[in-house]
Amino acid sequence: MPQLGRNLTYGMLDSLGRAIVTGSYTDRTFPTEAELAKQHGVSRSVTREAVKMLTAKGLLSARPRQGTTIQPPGSWNLFDADVLRWLLERQFSIDLLRHFNELRVAIEPEAAALAAQHGDDKDFASITAGLERMVVAERGEDDPLEADIAFHVAILRASKNPFYTQFRDVVETALRTSIRFTNRIKGRTASVADHAAVCDAILARDGDSARTAMRHLIGEVLQLIETADEAKS
């Protein structure tokens, strides 16, 4: 696909995906490809490709003689970074944030243990670099959000488990909302000491300690979310 066509397709994908997730089509029929092409001023081939991608993400269903229809939220692929981003942009939801961190606590502690077991020098350097960026960010010399994300993504990669590694896009997308939210509650950035405990255990190749430290780190996030939810209700 030429670059211009690709840009048009992804632009339309983003526009339609966000509109679907935010409920813009709740009370009206989803347009035909011809109507979409006219509304967005693009070709039918660009429209067709965008609809095909949204179908693959679980947002749409296209059947002969039935046309294209919007799928219920239960069919949406929440592991797709675009879908998760649209959901997080829709309307802030503490429930969605809780669900995401409950998923993290089921995956990232084990990823930390695997990183301690299978990580190599390059992986350890990336994890250490992420932690060092967090330290520098505390002095205002780096972006605390990007530093925090780099740390967690480096651990997922160091696990050497391809399933955990592919989880990085979901983690990166959702952490952008989760970290901003928890930092706003705490009035400060993430605890460098808690992250350092995870890093130290991984570098020492102590899988059990790495698992425990990561579980503690995410557990504190869940506690903050619970506290915010109680304050709201």
C-alpha positions as CSV (number, residue, x, y, z in Angstrom):
1,M,0.0,0.0,0.0
2,P,1.5,3.4,-1.0
3,Q,2.4,5.7,1.9
4,L,-0.4,8.1,1.2
5,G,-3.0,5.3,1.0
6,R,-1.7,3.8,4.2
7,N,-1.9,7.2,6.0
8,L,-5.5,7.7,4.8
9,T,-6.4,4.2,5.9
10,Y,-5.0,4.5,9.4
11,G,-6.5,8.0,9.7
12,M,-9.9,6.6,8.8
13,L,-9.4,3.6,11.0
14,D,-8.6,5.8,14.0
15,S,-11.6,8.1,13.3
16,L,-14.1,5.3,12.9
17,G,-12.7,3.2,15.7
18,R,-13.0,6.1,18.2
19,A,-16.5,6.9,16.9
20,I,-17.6,3.4,17.5
21,V,-16.1,3.0,20.9
22,T,-17.4,6.4,22.1
23,G,-21.0,5.4,21.0
24,S,-21.4,7.8,18.1
25,Y,-23.3,5.1,16.2
26,T,-25.4,3.9,19.1
27,D,-28.7,5.2,17.8
28,R,-28.1,5.0,14.1
29,T,-27.2,2.4,11.5
30,F,-23.5,2.1,10.6
31,P,-22.9,3.7,7.1
32,T,-22.2,1.7,4.0
33,E,-18.7,1.7,2.5
34,A,-20.0,4.1,-0.2
35,E,-21.4,6.5,2.4
36,L,-18.2,6.3,4.5
37,A,-16.1,7.1,1.5
38,K,-18.2,10.1,0.7
39,Q,-18.3,11.4,4.3
40,H,-14.5,11.1,4.7
41,G,-13.5,12.1,1.2
42,V,-11.5,9.0,0.5
43,S,-11.6,6.1,-2.0
44,R,-13.7,3.0,-1.7
45,S,-10.5,0.9,-1.4
46,V,-9.3,3.0,1.6
47,T,-12.7,2.6,3.2
48,R,-12.8,-1.1,2.5
49,E,-9.4,-1.6,4.1
50,A,-10.3,0.4,7.2
51,V,-13.5,-1.5,7.7
52,K,-11.6,-4.8,7.2
53,M,-9.1,-3.7,10.0
54,L,-12.0,-2.7,12.3
55,T,-13.6,-6.1,11.7
56,A,-10.3,-7.8,12.6
57,K,-10.3,-5.9,15.9
58,G,-13.8,-7.2,16.7
59,L,-15.6,-3.8,16.4
60,L,-17.4,-4.6,13.2
61,S,-19.1,-7.5,11.5
62,A,-19.6,-7.6,7.7
63,R,-22.0,-10.3,6.3
64,P,-23.5,-10.7,2.9
65,R,-27.0,-9.2,2.7
66,Q,-26.7,-7.9,6.3
67,G,-24.3,-5.2,5.6
68,T,-21.7,-3.9,8.2
69,T,-22.9,-3.9,11.8
70,I,-21.2,-2.8,15.1
71,Q,-20.3,-5.7,17.4
72,P,-21.1,-5.5,21.1
73,P,-18.2,-4.5,23.4
74,G,-17.8,-8.1,24.6
75,S,-16.6,-8.9,21.1
76,W,-13.9,-6.2,20.9
77,N,-10.3,-7.3,21.1
78,L,-9.1,-5.6,24.3
79,F,-5.6,-6.9,23.6
80,D,-5.4,-4.7,20.6
81,A,-3.6,-1.5,21.5
82,D,-5.9,0.7,19.3
83,V,-9.0,-0.7,20.9
84,L,-7.6,-0.2,24.4
85,R,-6.5,3.3,23.5
86,W,-10.0,4.3,22.3
87,L,-11.6,2.8,25.4
88,L,-9.3,4.7,27.7
89,E,-9.9,7.9,25.7
90,R,-13.7,7.4,25.7
91,Q,-14.5,8.3,29.3
92,F,-12.2,7.7,32.2
93,S,-13.2,4.5,33.9
94,I,-11.8,3.3,37.2
95,D,-13.3,-0.1,36.5
96,L,-11.3,-0.4,33.3
97,L,-8.2,0.7,35.1
98,R,-8.7,-1.8,37.8
99,H,-9.3,-4.6,35.3
100,F,-6.1,-3.7,33.4
101,N,-4.0,-3.7,36.6
102,E,-5.6,-7.0,37.7
103,L,-4.3,-8.4,34.4
104,R,-0.9,-6.9,35.0
105,V,-0.6,-8.5,38.4
106,A,-1.3,-11.9,36.8
107,I,1.4,-11.4,34.2
108,E,4.1,-9.0,35.1
109,P,5.3,-10.7,38.4
110,E,5.9,-13.9,36.4
111,A,7.5,-12.0,33.6
112,A,9.9,-10.5,36.2
113,A,10.7,-14.0,37.5
114,L,11.4,-15.2,34.0
115,A,13.5,-12.2,33.3
116,A,15.7,-13.1,36.3
117,Q,16.0,-16.6,34.9
118,H,16.4,-16.0,31.2
119,G,17.5,-12.4,30.8
120,D,20.9,-11.7,29.2
121,D,23.3,-8.8,29.7
122,K,21.6,-6.7,27.0
123,D,18.2,-7.2,28.7
124,F,19.7,-6.3,32.1
125,A,21.2,-3.2,30.6
126,S,17.8,-2.2,29.2
127,I,16.0,-2.8,32.6
128,T,18.8,-0.8,34.4
129,A,18.5,2.0,31.8
130,G,14.8,2.2,32.5
131,L,15.4,2.5,36.2
132,E,18.1,5.1,35.7
133,R,15.7,7.1,33.5
134,M,13.2,7.1,36.4
135,V,15.9,8.4,38.8
136,V,16.8,11.2,36.3
137,A,13.1,11.9,35.8
138,E,12.7,12.5,39.5
139,R,15.1,15.5,39.0
140,G,13.0,16.7,36.1
141,E,15.5,15.7,33.5
142,D,13.4,13.0,31.7
143,D,9.8,12.1,31.2
144,P,8.7,10.1,34.2
145,L,5.9,8.4,32.2
146,E,8.2,7.3,29.4
147,A,10.8,6.1,31.9
148,D,8.3,4.0,33.8
149,I,7.0,2.4,30.6
150,A,10.5,1.7,29.4
151,F,11.3,-0.1,32.6
152,H,8.2,-2.4,32.4
153,V,8.6,-3.1,28.7
154,A,12.2,-4.0,29.2
155,I,11.2,-6.7,31.8
156,L,8.6,-8.1,29.4
157,R,11.2,-8.5,26.7
158,A,13.7,-10.0,29.1
159,S,11.3,-12.8,30.0
160,K,12.1,-14.3,26.6
161,N,8.5,-15.5,26.4
162,P,7.0,-14.3,23.1
163,F,3.5,-14.1,24.6
164,Y,4.7,-11.8,27.3
165,T,6.7,-9.8,24.9
166,Q,3.7,-9.1,22.7
167,F,1.8,-7.9,25.8
168,R,4.1,-4.9,25.7
169,D,1.9,-2.9,23.4
170,V,-1.1,-3.3,25.8
171,V,1.1,-2.4,28.8
172,E,2.5,0.7,27.1
173,T,-1.0,1.9,25.9
174,A,-2.8,1.4,29.2
175,L,0.1,2.5,31.4
176,R,-0.1,6.0,29.9
177,T,-3.5,6.3,31.5
178,S,-2.8,4.2,34.6
179,I,0.4,6.0,35.6
180,R,-1.0,9.5,35.1
181,F,-4.0,8.5,37.2
182,T,-2.0,7.0,40.1
183,N,0.6,9.8,40.1
184,R,-2.3,12.3,40.3
185,I,-3.7,10.5,43.4
186,K,-0.3,10.2,45.1
187,G,0.8,13.7,44.1
188,R,4.2,12.3,43.0
189,T,5.7,10.0,40.4
190,A,6.1,6.2,40.8
191,S,8.3,4.9,43.7
192,V,11.8,4.5,42.4
193,A,12.7,2.3,45.4
194,D,9.9,-0.2,44.6
195,H,11.1,-0.4,41.0
196,A,14.7,-0.7,42.2
197,A,13.7,-3.7,44.3
198,V,12.4,-5.4,41.1
199,C,15.5,-4.5,39.2
200,D,17.9,-5.7,41.9
201,A,16.2,-9.0,42.2
202,I,16.3,-9.6,38.4
203,L,20.0,-8.7,38.2
204,A,20.6,-11.1,41.1
205,R,18.8,-13.8,39.2
206,D,16.5,-14.2,42.1
207,G,13.2,-15.1,40.4
208,D,11.1,-15.5,43.6
209,S,12.2,-12.1,44.9
210,A,11.6,-10.5,41.5
211,R,8.1,-12.0,41.4
212,T,7.3,-10.8,44.9
213,A,8.7,-7.3,44.3
214,M,6.7,-6.8,41.1
215,R,3.5,-8.1,42.8
216,H,4.0,-5.6,45.6
217,L,4.6,-2.8,43.1
218,I,1.4,-3.5,41.1
219,G,-0.5,-4.3,44.3
220,E,0.1,-0.7,45.5
221,V,-1.4,0.6,42.2
222,L,-4.5,-1.6,42.8
223,Q,-4.8,-0.2,46.3
224,L,-4.6,3.4,45.0
225,I,-7.4,2.6,42.5
226,E,-9.6,1.0,45.3
227,T,-9.0,4.1,47.5
228,A,-10.0,6.4,44.6
229,D,-13.1,4.3,43.9
230,E,-14.2,4.4,47.5
231,A,-13.7,8.2,47.7
232,K,-15.8,8.6,44.6
233,S,-18.7,6.5,45.9
